[in-house]
Amino acid sequence: MTLNMSELRLGPLSSIPPGEGRNFDVLGERVAVFRARAGGVFAVQAACPHRGGPLADGLLGGSVLICPLHAWKFDVSTGDPLFGDCGIRTYSVWVDDSGQIVLNFEKK
């Protein structure tokens, strides 16, 4: 698979346990990547827009992410807020045939 300039391999999906998230430094920005228990992979900005909470440490249920600091809720597939008054940036992310996480760093 040939990658575009904005596509980066972050590492193996196996490095993220199901239901959890991990932070990655990507070209000077932090991105939180989540592996849903149902098998989906999502990528969002790493800090909550409310007070900078570490979103990778939040709780993920389906596509709903809950910030660990003040319980703001976001849909990780769209970035839309479910509780709170502002959304989060999302990124296209997938797993390639070799099990590597691939992030398209162009913001949606």
LINFENHU-V664286 format. One line per field, one symbol per residue. ss: DSSP state (~ for helix, > for strand, _ for the rest). phi: phi as a letter, one per 40 degrees, with the letter a starting at -180 (. if undefined). A space follows every 10 residues. Layout:
ss: ???
phi: ???
This chain:
ss: ______>>>> >>~~~____> >>>>>>__>> >>>>>_____ >>>>>_>___ ___>~~~_>> >__>>>____ __>>>_____ >>>______> >>>>>____> >>>>>>>_
phi: .cccdcbbcc hcdccbcdgb bbcbcbfgbc bcbbbccchc bbbadcbccc bgdccccccb bgbcbbcccb gcbbcccbgc cbahbacbcb bcaabcccgc cbbccccc
